[in-house]
Amino acid sequence: AILAAQRRGEDVETSKKWAAGQNKQHSITKNTAKLDRETEELHHDRVTLEVGKVIQRGRQSKGLTQKDLATKINEKPQVIADYESGRAIPNNQVLGKIERAIGLKLRGKDIGKPI
């Protein structure tokens, strides 16, 4: 009906429903897009290298590989590698699991001290 009206030259007003007929569960917000284009003044905080070294020392003192530690805390080995190299965005849940597994503090001012 709309195409026929357009062919006849009549004025037709249409409006598109937002995300109609699409599986848009994970929409990207403006803030997400901004953080994706990280700049100096707007960027994600990363784990400090100090925390990475503490994780590495604690893991090695327990005789664990990155994979062993990851399995122990139910995370992927890449997560441990990212935390140790300082590439990870800090997640308190993950940091808490690593703290309990290696027995060293990773948050606050007592970083590296036994729990």
Residue frames as a rotation matrix with the C-alpha (Angstrom) as fourth column:
ALA 1
0.571 0.821 0.000 0.00
0.821 -0.571 0.000 0.00
0.000 0.000 -1.000 0.00
ILE 2
0.444 -0.481 -0.756 2.85
0.152 -0.791 0.593 2.36
-0.883 -0.378 -0.278 0.84
LEU 3
-0.635 -0.733 0.246 4.69
0.337 0.024 0.941 1.64
-0.696 0.680 0.232 -2.43
ALA 4
-0.177 0.655 0.735 1.52
0.979 0.037 0.202 2.11
0.105 0.755 -0.648 -4.43
ALA 5
0.782 0.470 -0.410 0.88
0.549 -0.831 0.094 5.48
-0.296 -0.298 -0.907 -2.78
GLN 6
0.034 -0.858 -0.512 4.49
0.060 -0.510 0.858 6.52
-0.998 -0.060 0.034 -3.41
ARG 7
-0.651 -0.263 0.712 4.16
0.666 0.253 0.702 5.53
-0.365 0.931 0.011 -7.09
ARG 8
0.276 0.850 0.449 1.03
0.942 -0.333 0.051 7.65
0.193 0.409 -0.892 -7.41
GLY 9
-0.401 -0.543 0.738 3.01
0.409 -0.827 -0.387 10.59
0.820 0.146 0.553 -6.07
GLU 10
0.691 0.699 0.186 1.08
0.101 -0.349 0.932 10.95
0.716 -0.625 -0.312 -2.85
ASP 11
-0.136 -0.696 0.705 2.76
-0.760 -0.383 -0.525 12.17
0.635 -0.607 -0.477 0.33
VAL 12
0.638 0.256 -0.726 3.60
0.167 0.874 0.456 9.21
0.752 -0.412 0.515 2.53
GLU 13
0.176 -0.554 0.814 4.92
-0.891 -0.441 -0.108 9.55
0.419 -0.706 -0.571 6.06
THR 14
0.634 -0.046 -0.772 6.81
0.191 0.977 0.098 6.57
0.749 -0.209 0.629 7.45
SER 15
0.339 -0.580 0.740 8.67
-0.915 -0.386 0.117 6.17
0.218 -0.717 -0.662 10.69
LYS 16
-0.002 -0.455 -0.891 11.11
-0.163 0.879 -0.448 3.39
0.987 0.145 -0.076 11.45
LYS 17
0.959 0.268 0.089 10.72
-0.149 0.210 0.966 1.61
0.240 -0.940 0.241 14.74
TRP 18
0.215 -0.935 0.281 13.96
-0.965 -0.248 -0.087 1.71
0.151 -0.253 -0.956 16.71
ALA 19
-0.722 -0.648 0.245 15.79
-0.670 0.742 -0.012 -1.65
-0.174 -0.173 -0.970 16.40
ALA 20
0.332 0.928 0.172 12.68
-0.799 0.373 -0.472 -3.28
-0.502 0.019 0.865 14.97
GLY 21
0.965 0.188 -0.181 13.12
-0.256 0.812 -0.524 -6.90
0.049 0.552 0.833 13.95
GLN 22
0.173 -0.965 -0.199 16.69
-0.321 0.136 -0.937 -7.05
0.931 0.226 -0.286 15.09
ASN 23
0.663 -0.040 -0.748 18.31
0.628 0.574 0.526 -8.85
0.409 -0.818 0.405 17.97
LYS 24
0.016 -0.630 0.776 19.70
-0.033 -0.776 -0.630 -5.77
0.999 -0.016 -0.033 19.68
GLN 25
0.766 0.236 -0.599 20.28
0.539 0.273 0.797 -7.01
0.351 -0.933 0.082 23.20
HIS 26
0.132 -0.837 -0.531 23.72
0.845 -0.185 0.501 -5.47
-0.518 -0.515 0.683 23.44
SER 27
0.800 0.181 0.571 23.32
0.490 -0.746 -0.450 -1.90
0.345 0.640 -0.686 22.30
ILE 28
-0.286 -0.951 -0.117 26.36
0.926 -0.244 -0.288 0.33
0.245 -0.191 0.951 22.34
THR 29
0.717 0.518 -0.467 25.89
0.646 -0.746 0.163 3.48
-0.264 -0.418 -0.869 24.37
LYS 30
0.829 -0.405 0.387 27.66
-0.100 -0.786 -0.610 6.76
0.551 0.467 -0.692 23.79
ASN 31
0.571 -0.635 0.521 29.93
-0.776 -0.209 0.596 6.18
-0.269 -0.744 -0.612 26.80
THR 32
0.537 -0.361 0.763 30.93
0.228 0.932 0.281 2.73
-0.812 0.023 0.583 25.58
ALA 33
0.760 -0.230 0.608 31.82
0.614 -0.054 -0.787 4.15
0.214 0.972 0.100 22.18
LYS 34
0.765 -0.498 0.408 33.84
-0.504 -0.858 -0.102 6.92
0.401 -0.128 -0.907 23.84
LEU 35
0.465 -0.612 0.640 35.78
-0.600 0.313 0.736 4.47
-0.651 -0.726 -0.221 25.98
ASP 36
0.689 -0.217 0.691 36.42
0.538 0.792 -0.288 2.29
-0.485 0.570 0.663 22.93
ARG 37
0.529 -0.537 0.657 38.16
0.441 -0.487 -0.754 5.28
0.725 0.688 -0.021 21.36
GLU 38
0.632 -0.261 -0.730 40.38
0.738 -0.083 0.669 5.67
-0.235 -0.962 0.141 24.39
THR 39
0.461 -0.519 0.720 42.19
0.142 -0.757 -0.637 8.96
0.876 0.396 -0.275 24.66
GLU 40
-0.603 -0.792 -0.095 44.52
0.264 -0.086 -0.961 10.37
0.753 -0.604 0.261 27.27
GLU 41
-0.750 0.304 0.587 41.83
-0.623 -0.624 -0.472 12.18
0.223 -0.720 0.657 29.25
LEU 42
0.295 0.907 0.299 39.24
-0.932 0.342 -0.120 9.38
-0.211 -0.244 0.947 28.95
HIS 43
-0.199 -0.419 -0.886 40.56
-0.583 0.778 -0.237 5.86
0.788 0.469 -0.399 29.41
HIS 44
0.822 0.434 -0.368 40.05
-0.036 0.685 0.728 2.71
0.568 -0.586 0.579 31.44
ASP 45
0.319 -0.723 0.613 42.25
-0.940 -0.155 0.305 2.31
-0.126 -0.674 -0.728 34.49
ARG 46
0.395 -0.292 -0.871 44.62
-0.278 0.866 -0.417 -0.63
0.876 0.406 0.261 34.26
VAL 47
0.946 -0.185 -0.267 46.12
0.324 0.473 0.819 -2.87
-0.026 -0.861 0.508 36.91
THR 48
0.637 -0.770 -0.031 49.48
-0.764 -0.636 0.106 -1.45
-0.101 -0.044 -0.994 38.03
LEU 49
0.255 -0.650 -0.716 52.67
-0.377 0.615 -0.693 -3.35
0.890 0.447 -0.088 37.25
GLU 50
-0.595 -0.446 0.669 53.27
-0.767 0.068 -0.638 -3.57
0.239 -0.892 -0.383 41.00
VAL 51
0.218 0.770 0.600 50.12
-0.801 0.492 -0.340 -5.68
-0.557 -0.407 0.724 41.38
GLY 52
0.781 0.040 -0.624 51.18
-0.514 0.609 -0.604 -7.80
0.356 0.792 0.496 38.38
LYS 53
-0.228 -0.955 -0.188 54.57
-0.516 0.282 -0.809 -8.51
0.826 -0.087 -0.557 39.98
VAL 54
-0.475 0.126 0.871 52.91
-0.849 0.194 -0.491 -9.43
-0.230 -0.973 0.015 43.31
ILE 55
0.658 0.750 0.066 50.59
-0.683 0.631 -0.367 -11.87
-0.317 0.197 0.928 41.53
GLN 56
0.540 -0.528 -0.656 53.55
-0.420 0.506 -0.753 -13.38
0.730 0.682 0.052 39.69
ARG 57
-0.530 -0.795 0.295 55.65
-0.637 0.143 -0.758 -13.74
0.560 -0.590 -0.582 42.86
GLY 58
-0.202 0.546 0.813 52.76
-0.869 0.283 -0.406 -15.20
-0.452 -0.789 0.417 44.85
ARG 59
0.793 0.519 -0.319 51.90
-0.608 0.649 -0.457 -17.65
-0.030 0.556 0.830 42.10
GLN 60
0.260 -0.792 -0.552 55.49
-0.378 0.443 -0.813 -18.80
0.888 0.420 -0.184 41.71
SER 61
-0.567 -0.473 0.674 55.99
-0.788 0.075 -0.611 -19.15
0.238 -0.878 -0.415 45.48
LYS 62
0.170 0.710 0.684 53.04
-0.728 0.558 -0.399 -21.56
-0.664 -0.430 0.612 45.52
GLY 63
-0.720 -0.557 0.414 54.52
-0.127 0.692 0.711 -23.42
-0.683 0.459 -0.569 42.53
LEU 64
0.257 0.899 0.356 51.58
0.426 0.225 -0.876 -22.63
-0.868 0.376 -0.325 40.26
THR 65
-0.782 -0.339 0.523 51.63
0.616 -0.288 0.734 -21.88
-0.098 0.896 0.434 36.55
GLN 66
-0.827 0.529 -0.191 49.33
-0.544 -0.839 0.032 -19.22
-0.144 0.131 0.981 35.11
LYS 67
-0.353 0.709 -0.611 47.08
-0.412 0.469 0.781 -22.01
0.840 0.527 0.126 33.88
ASP 68
-0.515 0.116 -0.849 47.00
0.662 0.683 -0.308 -23.70
0.545 -0.721 -0.429 37.33
LEU 69
-0.894 0.151 -0.423 46.09
0.217 -0.680 -0.700 -20.42
-0.393 -0.717 0.575 39.03
ALA 70
-0.677 0.666 -0.313 43.41
-0.711 -0.484 0.509 -19.68
0.187 0.568 0.802 36.42
THR 71
-0.321 0.543 -0.776 41.89
0.042 0.826 0.562 -23.14
0.946 0.148 -0.289 36.92
LYS 72
-0.695 -0.037 -0.718 41.97
0.692 0.239 -0.682 -22.68
0.196 -0.970 -0.140 40.69
ILE 73
-0.728 0.412 -0.548 39.96
0.032 -0.778 -0.628 -19.43
-0.684 -0.475 0.553 40.52
ASN 74
0.012 0.779 0.627 37.72
0.764 0.397 -0.508 -20.50
-0.645 0.486 -0.590 37.60
GLU 75
0.556 0.078 -0.828 39.07
-0.381 -0.861 -0.337 -17.95
-0.739 0.502 -0.449 35.12
LYS 76
0.954 -0.259 0.148 40.83
0.248 0.411 -0.877 -18.25
0.167 0.874 0.457 31.76
PRO 77
0.231 -0.952 -0.200 44.65
0.909 0.137 0.394 -18.34
-0.348 -0.272 0.897 31.68
GLN 78
-0.182 -0.273 0.945 44.58
0.723 -0.688 -0.060 -15.17
0.666 0.672 0.323 29.53
VAL 79
0.789 0.512 0.341 43.00
0.122 -0.674 0.728 -13.29
0.603 -0.533 -0.594 32.47
ILE 80
0.754 -0.579 -0.310 45.99
0.451 0.114 0.885 -14.14
-0.477 -0.807 0.347 34.69
ALA 81
-0.140 -0.833 0.536 48.42
0.988 -0.080 0.133 -13.19
-0.068 0.548 0.834 31.91
ASP 82
0.165 0.286 0.944 46.65
0.480 -0.860 0.176 -9.83
0.862 0.424 -0.279 31.47
TYR 83
0.979 0.203 0.014 46.74
0.077 -0.431 0.899 -9.08
0.189 -0.879 -0.437 35.21
GLU 84
0.484 -0.862 -0.150 50.44
0.664 0.250 0.705 -9.98
-0.570 -0.441 0.693 35.48
SER 85
-0.334 -0.650 0.682 51.38
0.938 -0.298 0.175 -7.83
0.089 0.698 0.710 32.49
GLY 86
-0.622 0.123 -0.773 49.29
0.300 -0.875 -0.380 -4.84
-0.723 -0.469 0.507 33.63
ARG 87
-0.958 0.285 0.034 46.91
-0.051 -0.287 0.956 -4.96
0.282 0.915 0.290 30.64
ALA 88
-0.421 0.849 -0.319 43.79
0.809 0.510 0.291 -5.93
0.410 -0.135 -0.902 32.61
ILE 89
-0.256 0.493 0.832 41.05
-0.415 -0.833 0.366 -3.57
0.873 -0.252 0.418 33.72
PRO 90
-0.955 -0.255 0.154 40.77
-0.245 0.378 -0.893 -4.21
0.169 -0.890 -0.423 37.48
ASN 91
0.093 0.967 -0.236 37.79
-0.346 0.254 0.903 -6.30
0.934 -0.003 0.358 38.57
ASN 92
-0.212 -0.214 0.953 37.38
-0.961 -0.129 -0.243 -6.60
0.175 -0.968 -0.179 42.34
GLN 93
0.784 0.535 0.313 35.79
-0.577 0.815 0.052 -10.04
-0.228 -0.221 0.948 42.03
VAL 94
0.766 -0.566 -0.304 38.76
0.156 0.622 -0.767 -11.45
0.623 0.541 0.565 40.09
LEU 95
-0.127 -0.851 0.509 41.27
-0.476 -0.398 -0.785 -9.64
0.870 -0.342 -0.354 42.34
GLY 96
0.203 0.291 0.935 39.56
-0.976 0.130 0.172 -11.13
-0.071 -0.948 0.310 45.41
LYS 97
0.984 0.176 0.018 39.78
-0.172 0.976 -0.131 -14.65
-0.041 0.126 0.991 43.98
ILE 98
0.413 -0.904 -0.107 43.47
0.119 0.170 -0.978 -14.20
0.903 0.392 0.178 43.12
GLU 99
-0.083 -0.416 0.906 44.16
-0.821 -0.486 -0.298 -12.77
0.564 -0.769 -0.301 46.60
ARG 100
0.562 0.376 0.737 42.64
-0.764 0.577 0.289 -15.82
-0.317 -0.725 0.612 48.28
ALA 101
0.974 -0.167 -0.150 44.44
0.068 0.855 -0.514 -18.24
0.214 0.490 0.845 45.94
ILE 102
0.205 -0.978 0.035 47.95
0.302 0.029 -0.953 -16.77
0.931 0.206 0.301 46.45
GLY 103
0.445 0.060 -0.894 47.42
0.886 0.116 0.449 -15.48
0.130 -0.991 -0.001 50.00
LEU 104
-0.672 -0.691 -0.268 48.65
0.707 -0.706 0.047 -11.93
-0.221 -0.158 0.962 49.29
LYS 105
0.239 0.740 -0.629 46.84
0.412 -0.663 -0.625 -8.57
-0.879 -0.110 -0.463 49.33
LEU 106
-0.458 -0.348 0.818 46.40
0.887 -0.122 0.445 -6.97
-0.055 0.930 0.364 45.90
ARG 107
0.211 0.624 0.752 44.14
0.525 -0.722 0.452 -4.04
0.825 0.299 -0.480 46.83
GLY 108
0.961 0.204 -0.185 44.47
0.266 -0.521 0.811 -1.10
0.069 -0.829 -0.556 49.18
LYS 109
0.636 -0.748 0.189 47.71
-0.714 -0.663 -0.223 0.19
0.292 0.007 -0.956 50.67
ASP 110
0.205 -0.567 0.798 49.06
-0.643 0.536 0.547 -3.18
-0.738 -0.625 -0.254 51.90
ILE 111
0.832 0.135 -0.538 49.75
-0.534 0.459 -0.710 -4.59
0.151 0.878 0.454 48.43
GLY 112
0.082 -0.821 -0.565 52.03
-0.405 0.490 -0.772 -7.63
0.911 0.292 -0.292 48.66
LYS 113
-0.589 -0.260 0.765 51.46
-0.806 0.115 -0.581 -8.28
0.063 -0.959 -0.277 52.37
PRO 114
-0.905 0.280 -0.321 50.03
0.255 0.960 0.118 -11.66
0.341 0.025 -0.940 53.49
ILE 115
-0.087 0.961 0.264 46.28
-0.223 -0.277 0.935 -11.77
0.971 0.023 0.239 54.07
